[in-house]
């Protein structure tokens, strides 16, 4: 009689294939989720840079208005390039300015100044909120 050679049985092979396939599915789902979050964060960062165009002192005049970046910047900057003008005109946000708030100094503090702040809400695909402080 021939000596039996040690080898994997078909059940052992099937179980190992099942374990490997489940782990690959988990890794692919994790990768897909991370990719979607990376795309979202990238878009938010891009919009945050664009939002900085709307944080000029003149923005406080435009409550419940939809403005493009060029309209807000044309008084502060001389923009000659027509390509730059077109890019700025395509960049639009709806601006909400709630009523300004004032903080009063506490009696315990040695400084006696009040702080006024405005909240600036910019509405778009991803809404943003900023604050403007004045002392």
matplotlib code that plots the C-alpha trace (Angstrom):
import matplotlib.pyplot as plt

x = [0.0, 1.2, 1.9, -0.6, 0.7, -0.4, -2.5, -5.3, -8.8, -11.4, -13.2, -10.0, -9.4, -13.0, -12.9, -9.6, -11.1, -14.1, -12.0, -9.9, -12.9, -14.7, -11.5, -11.1, -14.7, -14.2, -11.0, -12.8, -15.7, -13.3, -11.4, -14.6, -15.7, -12.3, -12.3, -15.7, -14.6, -11.4, -13.5, -15.8, -12.9, -11.2, -14.4, -14.9, -11.3, -11.8, -15.0, -13.3, -10.7, -13.4, -15.4, -12.5, -13.4, -16.7, -15.2, -14.6, -15.9, -18.6, -20.2, -22.2, -24.4, -25.7, -28.2, -30.3, -28.6, -26.9, -23.7, -20.8, -17.2, -16.4, -19.2, -17.7, -14.1, -14.4, -14.3, -11.3, -9.2, -8.6, -9.1, -8.0, -7.9, -11.2, -10.6, -10.3, -13.4, -15.4, -14.1, -15.1, -18.5, -19.2, -18.5, -21.8, -23.0, -26.2, -25.2, -27.1, -26.1, -28.0, -28.3, -24.9, -24.3, -22.3, -20.5, -20.0, -16.9, -17.4, -16.9, -14.0, -11.9, -9.6, -10.3, -13.5, -14.1, -17.0, -16.8, -19.3, -19.4, -21.4, -22.0, -21.7, -23.5, -22.6, -25.0, -24.0, -23.5, -21.7, -22.8, -20.2, -20.3, -17.8, -17.6, -16.3, -15.2, -14.7, -13.4]
y = [0.0, 3.4, 5.8, 8.6, 12.0, 14.9, 17.5, 19.9, 18.5, 20.2, 21.6, 23.2, 24.9, 26.1, 27.6, 29.4, 30.8, 32.0, 33.7, 35.4, 36.6, 38.0, 39.9, 41.3, 42.5, 44.2, 45.9, 47.1, 48.6, 50.3, 51.7, 52.9, 54.7, 56.3, 57.5, 59.1, 60.9, 62.1, 63.5, 65.3, 66.8, 67.9, 69.6, 71.3, 72.6, 73.9, 75.7, 77.1, 78.7, 80.2, 81.3, 83.5, 85.7, 86.5, 87.7, 91.3, 94.1, 94.9, 91.5, 92.7, 94.7, 91.7, 89.9, 87.3, 88.1, 85.8, 87.4, 86.4, 86.8, 89.4, 91.7, 91.7, 92.1, 94.6, 97.6, 96.4, 95.0, 95.9, 92.7, 93.1, 89.5, 88.5, 84.9, 85.8, 87.9, 84.9, 82.5, 84.9, 85.6, 81.8, 81.5, 82.4, 82.1, 83.1, 85.3, 85.4, 87.9, 87.4, 90.4, 91.4, 90.5, 92.3, 90.8, 93.0, 92.8, 91.1, 93.1, 90.9, 91.8, 94.8, 95.7, 97.5, 96.9, 95.3, 93.0, 93.0, 90.1, 89.2, 85.7, 85.3, 82.3, 81.3, 78.8, 76.5, 72.8, 72.8, 75.6, 77.5, 79.8, 82.5, 85.2, 88.8, 90.4, 94.0, 95.4]
z = [0.0, -0.9, 2.0, 2.2, 1.4, 3.7, 1.8, 2.3, 2.1, -0.1, 3.0, 4.3, 0.9, 0.8, 4.3, 3.5, 0.3, 2.2, 4.9, 2.3, 0.3, 3.4, 4.4, 0.9, 0.9, 4.2, 2.9, -0.2, 1.8, 4.1, 1.1, -0.6, 2.6, 3.1, -0.5, -0.1, 3.0, 1.3, -1.6, 0.8, 2.8, -0.4, -1.6, 1.8, 1.7, -1.8, -0.7, 2.4, 0.2, -2.0, 1.1, 2.1, -0.9, 0.9, 4.2, 3.2, 5.4, 2.7, 3.1, 6.1, 3.8, 1.9, 4.2, 2.3, -0.9, -3.5, -4.6, -6.7, -5.7, -8.3, -7.1, -3.6, -4.7, -7.5, -5.1, -3.2, -6.1, -9.7, -11.7, -15.3, -16.5, -18.2, -17.3, -13.6, -13.8, -15.3, -12.6, -9.8, -11.4, -11.5, -7.7, -6.0, -2.4, -0.6, 2.4, 5.7, 8.4, 11.6, 14.0, 15.5, 19.1, 21.8, 24.7, 27.8, 30.0, 33.3, 36.5, 37.5, 34.5, 34.6, 31.0, 30.2, 26.5, 24.8, 21.8, 18.9, 16.6, 13.5, 12.2, 8.5, 7.0, 3.5, 1.9, -1.0, -1.5, 1.8, 4.1, 6.2, 9.2, 10.0, 12.7, 12.4, 15.6, 16.4, 19.7]

ax = plt.figure().add_subplot(projection="3d")
ax.plot(x, y, z, "-o")
ax.set_aspect("equal")
plt.show()
